[in-house]
Amino acid sequence: MALLDFTEGDLISPDKVASTLLTTKKEIGETMGIPGPSLSRKERIKSPATQRTLRYLVEVLIAVKPLVGNFIMAYAWFRSEPLVGFGGRTPDRVVKDGEFDALRAHIQRRIEGGYA
């Protein structure tokens, strides 16, 4: 699956993300720090902040999937794996703290066989 598989029109669809991860939009919102209405109301789904946060999640899941096997395991990793290079914070906490680019670089190093 690619980013396009999570979209409807020009937007990342919270429904498609939730369906792929076998979870709810509410749970995704709690994980990503997105208020509930932002994933339910059409006008809020379109907001740049909501779309940016959903994109971060989807990009991480796509990148990690080959390392862990599937999207559900990638989501579990995202929510629970303490990362030594980030002071033991989990990937979701790293993203919430505004360090998506650093997380992306970390994942890329791992994919290329480097150390974290």
Residue pairs with C-beta under 8 A, 6 or more apart in sequence:
1 20
1 62
1 65
1 71
2 62
3 12
3 55
3 58
3 59
3 62
5 16
5 20
6 12
6 13
6 16
6 17
6 20
6 54
6 58
7 13
7 16
8 15
8 16
11 45
11 46
11 51
12 51
12 54
12 55
12 58
13 45
14 25
14 28
14 39
14 40
14 45
14 54
15 25
17 25
17 28
17 54
17 57
17 58
18 24
18 25
18 27
18 28
20 71
21 28
21 61
21 71
21 72
21 75
22 72
23 75
25 36
25 39
25 40
26 36
26 39
28 34
28 39
28 57
29 35
29 36
29 38
29 39
31 57
31 78
31 79
31 92
32 53
32 54
32 56
32 57
32 92
32 95
32 96
33 53
33 96
34 50
34 53
34 54
37 44
38 44
38 45
38 47
38 49
38 50
39 45
39 50
44 50
45 51
53 95
56 95
56 100
57 78
57 95
59 104
60 74
60 78
60 91
60 95
60 103
60 104
60 107
61 71
61 74
61 75
61 78
63 104
63 107
63 108
63 111
64 74
64 77
64 78
64 107
65 71
65 73
65 74
66 111
67 74
67 110
67 111
68 74
68 76
68 77
77 91
78 90
78 91
78 92
79 90
79 91
79 92
80 90
81 90
81 91
82 88
82 89
82 90
83 89
83 90
83 91
83 94
83 103
83 106
83 116
84 116
85 106
85 116
86 93
86 94
86 99
86 102
86 103
86 106
89 97
91 103
94 100
94 102
94 103
95 103
106 116
109 115
109 116
110 116
